[in-house]
Amino acid sequence: MSDVTVRDAKNRLTELARRVEAGEAVVVTPRARLAPARLAGLSLGSRHNLAMSRG
């Protein structure tokens, strides 16, 4: 798991997204934790429903 600042996450978003897709968890300090859905316990349908409910 890697920790990055919000500024670093903005500047390296594509790289971080690829790392998460590859299975790595990334913590954006102090705001969020990005993890592949299988690590977060969400199915594809659950992710879709969650995204749709947030608009």
N, C-alpha and C positions, 0 to 999 in steps of 0.2 A: 504494500500500500504506500502511496506517495502523498505527501502534503504539498499543496501549492497555494499561493495567495490568489485572491480574486484577480488581481492585475495579471499575474502569470497565466491564469486560466484563460483570460480573455485573449492574451497574446499567443497562446499555444493550444487553442481549443481543438483544432483538427488532430494534433498529435495526441492530446489527452483522450479524445473520443476513440481514437484507434487503440490506445492502450486499454481503455475500458472494454471495448469490443473484444480484445484479446484475453480478457479475464481479470485484468488488474483493477483494484479499487483505488480511487483517487479522492482525497479529501481536499476540498476547497476551503481553506481556513479564512475566516471563522464561520463560514456560512453553510456549506453543504458537503455531503458525501456522495460521490458518483460511483456506482457499482453496476456490473452487468446484471441484468434482470434475474438471471438464475441465482446469483448470490443474494439478491434482495428478496428472493422468494416470490417473484411475480411472473405469471405466465404472459405470453404475448397478448392474449385477450385482456388480461387485467391491466397491462400497461396501456393498451389502446383505450380502455374504458376510463382509466385514470386521466390520460391526456385529454380525452374528449370532455370530461367533467370540469377540467380546468380552463376550457375554452381555447 
